[in-house]
Amino acid sequence: MGRFRLIDWMDNAPAQARASAVPALVRSYVHGELTPEAREVMEAALMLLADDPSVDVRRALAEALSIHETVPRHLIVALSQDLPAVAEPIFRRSPCLIDSELVMAVSLGTPSVVRAIAGRPWISFEVADAIAAEGDRDAVLAMLANSGADLDGEAFATIAARLGADGDVREALFARPDLPLAVRQSLISALGEKLGRFLVDRAWIAPKRAGVVLREACDKATVFLAGSADEAELAALVEHLRSSGQLTTALLIRSMCEGHIRFLEAALARLSGLPATRVYALLMDGRPGALRALFARAGLPERSHAAFLAALDVWRELDYDGREGDRPRYGRRMVERILTRYQEFAPGEVDDLLAMLRRLAAESARTAARDMMAARREGRRAA
């Protein structure tokens, strides 16, 4: 087909024929060995297709061009500004679009266009931030399911704040291996509050009782998360807990009862302003007077100092042997001995800390019993 005969054909061929011819024309333009004059005519023909009155033809052109990098940018820009049905293939995969264009499309585009961007093979932090802030539920879900999406902590936190109450979004967030621990903890806390309101609204539990039960459940989950955190994650988690008012004395005592000294170290360093190395040295070998000074500097109430001293005494004496199933046994030994030691430190005291330690001891005993029974059942099934 001659160069100008091609354009003449396009002027007279039916829309279905023009749409069917598009993939071959694009392949010829991208991969063909064309003279400069022939390439110019071919480019003009593609531009005519971009202005074709048929949506099907323009959509076919967008689909064909979207997989190539060496195509005229003005064609990509023109198609990206077309109807959503035409623009979507360009936004879904064209490597010719730059981040600023994608961010603008997230802000100004239709929901279907934003969902197309959310499914791109790779999404930069900048584009992910825009989708997190402005994308609808479906676009956010598409991005969270996209392993090629680079999300930073700010994007995750924005999604959690905007859409964390949605069960599907929450599940998709939890499924992301790169979800920061601070955001994971905030979702758990929000879910606990929602559950508490549900229980209280139906009069299944008294409001004060619900507050205690759910707060302790959230603290338990928080300490569990802290146990798997690296140094940077632990610092971020501590800062999140501090800024959200969740870095409480009760949480720190629970962390010690479960033997998570790193969490206590990070928290005391943040609260006291002392270097972590100095705090760790005090926790390892500090005398009671120095430790009380550290607790006071961190803002811990004086009446809690005896509980922390008792916990540290037990932690220094008790080794975690690392054997299979030792964590529950270790936790139970820790909390039982801390309870005994605390009563020695403060004989005759009946306070909320003592009550909390007794609840932790009961909880630890139940957990150890359940683990033992589960292990026995598993052993019988394997036999």
C-alpha positions in Angstrom: 0.0 0.0 0.0 1.6 3.3 -1.1 2.3 6.0 1.4 -0.5 8.4 0.3 -2.7 5.5 -0.7 -2.7 4.6 3.0 -4.2 7.9 3.9 -6.7 7.7 1.1 -7.7 4.3 2.3 -8.2 5.6 5.8 -10.5 8.3 4.5 -12.8 5.7 2.9 -12.5 2.5 4.9 -15.3 1.6 7.4 -14.5 2.1 11.1 -14.2 -1.6 11.9 -11.6 -2.0 9.1 -9.7 1.0 10.3 -9.6 -0.3 13.9 -8.4 -3.8 12.7 -5.6 -2.2 10.7 -4.2 -0.2 13.7 -2.0 -2.9 15.3 -0.2 -3.6 12.0 0.3 0.1 11.3 1.8 0.7 14.8 4.1 -2.4 14.5 5.3 -1.1 11.1 6.0 2.4 12.5 7.8 1.0 15.6 9.7 -1.9 14.1 9.8 -1.2 10.3 12.8 0.0 8.4 11.3 3.2 7.1 12.8 6.1 5.2 12.5 9.5 6.9 9.8 10.4 4.3 7.9 7.2 4.9 8.1 7.6 8.7 6.7 11.1 8.4 3.7 9.9 6.3 3.1 7.0 8.7 3.2 9.4 11.7 0.7 11.6 9.9 -1.6 8.6 9.4 -1.4 7.7 13.1 -2.2 11.3 14.0 -5.3 11.0 11.8 -6.3 7.9 13.6 -5.9 9.7 16.9 -8.5 12.2 15.6 -10.7 9.5 14.1 -14.5 10.0 14.8 -14.8 6.4 15.9 -14.1 5.7 19.6 -13.3 2.1 18.6 -10.5 3.2 16.3 -9.0 5.6 18.8 -9.2 2.9 21.5 -7.4 0.4 19.2 -4.7 3.0 18.6 -4.3 3.6 22.4 -4.1 -0.1 23.0 -1.4 -0.5 20.3 0.7 2.5 21.3 0.5 1.9 25.0 3.0 -1.0 25.0 5.8 1.0 23.1 8.2 3.6 24.4 9.5 4.8 21.0 6.3 6.4 19.8 5.5 10.1 19.3 4.8 11.8 22.6 2.2 14.1 21.1 0.1 11.0 20.1 0.3 9.7 23.7 -0.7 13.1 25.1 -3.6 13.4 22.7 -4.9 10.0 23.5 -4.5 10.5 27.3 -6.8 13.5 27.0 -9.5 11.7 25.1 -12.6 10.0 26.5 -11.9 7.6 29.4 -12.5 4.6 27.2 -9.7 5.7 25.0 -7.4 7.1 27.6 -7.5 4.1 30.0 -5.0 1.9 28.1 -2.5 4.8 27.9 -2.8 5.4 31.7 -2.7 1.7 32.5 0.7 0.9 30.9 2.3 3.6 28.6 5.9 4.1 29.6 5.8 7.5 27.9 3.9 9.2 30.7 5.9 11.0 33.4 5.0 11.1 37.1 3.7 14.7 37.0 1.2 13.7 34.2 0.0 10.7 36.2 -0.4 12.8 39.4 -2.4 15.4 37.5 -4.6 12.6 36.0 -5.2 11.2 39.5 -6.4 14.7 40.6 -8.5 15.5 37.5 -9.3 12.2 35.9 -12.4 10.0 36.2 -12.5 7.1 38.6 -11.9 4.7 35.8 -8.7 6.5 34.7 -7.4 6.6 38.3 -8.1 2.8 38.6 -6.2 2.3 35.4 -3.2 4.2 36.8 -3.4 2.1 40.0 -2.8 -1.0 37.9 0.3 0.2 36.1 3.3 -2.2 36.1 5.2 0.2 38.3 3.9 3.1 40.5 6.3 5.6 42.0 6.1 6.9 45.5 4.8 10.2 44.2 2.0 8.7 42.2 1.1 6.3 45.0 0.8 9.2 47.4 -1.6 10.9 45.0 -3.8 7.8 44.7 -3.7 7.3 48.5 -5.0 10.8 49.0 -7.5 11.2 46.2 -8.3 7.7 44.7 -11.6 6.1 45.4 -12.0 2.8 47.2 -11.6 0.7 44.1 -8.5 2.6 42.9 -6.9 2.2 46.4 -7.7 -1.5 46.4 -6.2 -1.9 42.9 -3.0 -0.2 44.1 -2.7 -2.2 47.2 -3.0 -5.4 45.2 -0.4 -4.2 42.8 3.1 -5.6 43.8 4.6 -3.0 41.5 3.3 -0.1 43.6 5.9 1.6 45.8 4.1 3.0 48.8 5.8 4.9 51.6 4.7 5.3 55.2 2.8 8.5 54.4 0.7 6.7 51.7 -0.1 3.8 54.0 -1.1 6.2 56.8 -3.3 8.2 54.5 -5.1 5.1 53.3 -5.6 3.9 56.8 -7.0 7.3 57.9 -9.3 7.7 54.9 -10.5 4.1 54.2 -9.3 2.0 57.2 -12.9 1.5 58.3 -13.6 -0.4 55.1 -13.1 -4.2 55.7 -11.7 -4.9 52.2 -9.3 -2.0 52.4 -8.2 -3.0 55.9 -7.6 -6.6 54.7 -5.6 -5.4 51.7 -3.5 -3.2 53.9 -2.7 -6.1 56.3 -1.8 -8.3 53.3 1.0 -5.9 52.2 4.3 -7.1 53.5 5.7 -3.5 53.5 2.9 -2.1 55.7 4.7 -0.2 58.5 4.2 -1.5 62.0 2.9 1.9 63.1 0.1 1.8 60.6 -0.6 -1.8 61.3 -1.0 -0.9 65.0 -3.2 2.1 64.3 -5.6 -0.2 62.3 -5.7 -2.7 65.1 -6.5 0.1 67.6 -9.2 1.5 65.3 -10.7 -1.9 64.9 -10.7 -2.4 68.6 -12.5 0.9 69.1 -15.1 -0.1 66.5 -15.7 -3.4 68.2 -16.0 -1.7 71.6 -18.7 0.6 70.3 -20.5 -2.4 68.8 -20.5 -4.3 72.1 -21.6 -1.3 74.1 -24.3 -0.2 71.7 -25.9 -3.7 72.1 -25.5 -3.6 75.9 -23.4 -6.8 75.8 -20.7 -5.3 78.0 -20.5 -2.3 80.3 -18.7 0.7 78.7 -15.9 0.8 81.3 -15.4 -2.9 81.1 -15.2 -2.7 77.3 -12.6 0.0 77.6 -10.4 -2.1 79.8 -10.8 -5.4 77.8 -10.2 -3.8 74.4 -7.3 -1.6 75.6 -5.5 -4.6 77.0 -6.2 -6.6 73.8 -4.7 -3.8 71.8 -1.7 -3.6 74.1 -1.2 -7.3 73.6 -1.3 -7.0 69.9 1.1 -4.0 70.0 3.7 -5.9 72.1 3.4 -8.8 69.6 4.1 -6.4 66.7 7.1 -4.9 68.6 8.6 -8.3 69.0 9.2 -8.6 65.3 10.4 -5.1 64.6 13.9 -4.0 63.6 15.5 -0.9 65.1 14.0 1.6 62.7 10.5 0.0 62.8 10.7 0.0 66.6 11.6 3.7 66.7 8.7 4.6 64.3 6.3 2.4 66.3 7.3 4.1 69.6 6.9 7.5 68.1 3.5 6.6 66.7 2.4 5.3 70.1 3.7 8.4 71.9 2.0 10.9 69.5 -1.3 9.0 69.6 -1.3 8.7 73.4 -0.9 5.0 73.5 2.6 4.7 75.0 1.2 4.1 78.5 2.7 2.7 81.7 0.5 -0.4 81.3 1.8 -1.1 77.8 5.4 -0.8 79.0 4.8 -3.1 81.9 3.1 -5.7 79.6 6.2 -5.5 77.3 8.4 -6.3 80.2 6.2 -9.1 81.5 6.6 -10.7 78.0 10.4 -10.1 78.0 10.5 -7.5 75.2 13.3 -5.4 76.6 14.0 -3.8 73.2 10.6 -2.2 73.2 11.1 -0.8 76.7 14.6 0.4 75.8 13.3 2.3 72.7 10.4 3.8 74.6 12.5 5.0 77.5 15.1 6.5 75.1 12.4 8.4 73.3 10.6 9.6 76.5 13.8 10.5 78.4 15.8 11.9 75.5 18.8 9.7 76.5 20.8 7.7 73.9 19.5 4.2 73.5 22.9 2.7 74.4 22.8 4.6 77.7 19.3 3.4 78.4 20.2 -0.2 77.6 23.3 -0.1 79.9 21.1 1.1 82.7 18.5 -1.6 82.1 21.3 -4.2 82.1 23.3 -3.2 85.1 21.8 0.0 86.6 21.2 0.2 90.4 17.7 0.9 91.7 18.4 4.6 92.3 19.7 5.2 88.7 16.8 3.3 87.3 14.3 5.3 89.3 15.9 8.5 88.0 15.6 7.1 84.4 11.9 6.3 85.0 11.2 9.7 86.4 13.0 11.4 83.5 10.9 9.4 81.1 7.7 10.6 82.9 6.6 7.3 84.3 4.6 7.7 87.5 6.5 7.1 90.7 4.0 4.4 91.9 4.9 2.3 88.8 8.7 2.3 89.5 8.5 -0.7 91.8 6.8 -2.8 89.1 9.5 -1.9 86.6 12.2 -2.7 89.1 10.6 -6.0 89.8 10.3 -6.8 86.1 14.0 -5.9 85.5 15.1 -8.0 88.4 13.3 -11.0 86.9 14.4 -10.3 83.4 18.1 -10.2 84.4 17.7 -13.6 86.2 15.6 -15.5 83.7 16.9 -16.7 80.4 14.9 -17.4 77.3 16.2 -20.7 76.0 14.8 -20.3 72.5 13.5 -23.9 72.2 10.3 -24.6 70.4 7.3 -23.5 72.5 9.5 -21.7 75.0 8.1 -18.2 74.4 4.8 -19.0 76.2 6.6 -20.8 79.0 9.0 -17.9 79.3 6.2 -15.4 79.4 4.4 -17.3 82.1 7.5 -17.6 84.2 8.2 -13.9 83.7 4.8 -12.6 84.8 4.5 -15.0 87.7 7.9 -14.0 89.1 7.2 -10.3 88.5 4.0 -10.5 90.4 5.7 -12.2 93.3 8.6 -9.8 93.2 6.3 -6.7 93.0 4.4 -7.9 96.0 7.8 -8.1 97.9 8.7 -4.6 96.7 5.3 -3.2 97.8 3.9 -5.5 100.5 0.3 -4.9 101.4 -0.3 -2.6 98.4 -3.6 -3.1 96.6 -3.6 -1.0 93.4 -4.4 -1.0 89.7 -0.9 -2.2 88.8 -1.2 -5.2 91.1 -4.6 -6.0 89.6 -3.1 -5.7 86.1 -0.3 -8.0 86.9 -2.8 -10.5 88.2 -4.7 -10.3 85.0 -1.5 -10.8 83.0 -0.6 -13.8 85.1 -4.1 -15.4 84.4 -3.8 -14.6 80.7 -0.4 -16.1 80.5 -1.5 -19.3 82.3 -4.5 -19.6 79.9 -2.2 -19.1 76.9 0.3 -21.7 78.1 -2.5 -24.2 78.7 -4.0 -23.6 75.2 -0.6 -24.0 73.6 0.0 -27.2 75.4 -3.4 -28.7 74.4 -2.9 -27.6 70.8 0.5 -29.2 70.7 -0.9 -32.5 72.1 -3.7 -32.5 69.6 -1.3 -31.9 66.8 0.9 -34.7 68.1 -2.0 -37.1 68.1 -3.0 -36.2 64.5 0.6 -36.7 63.4 0.9 -40.1 65.1 
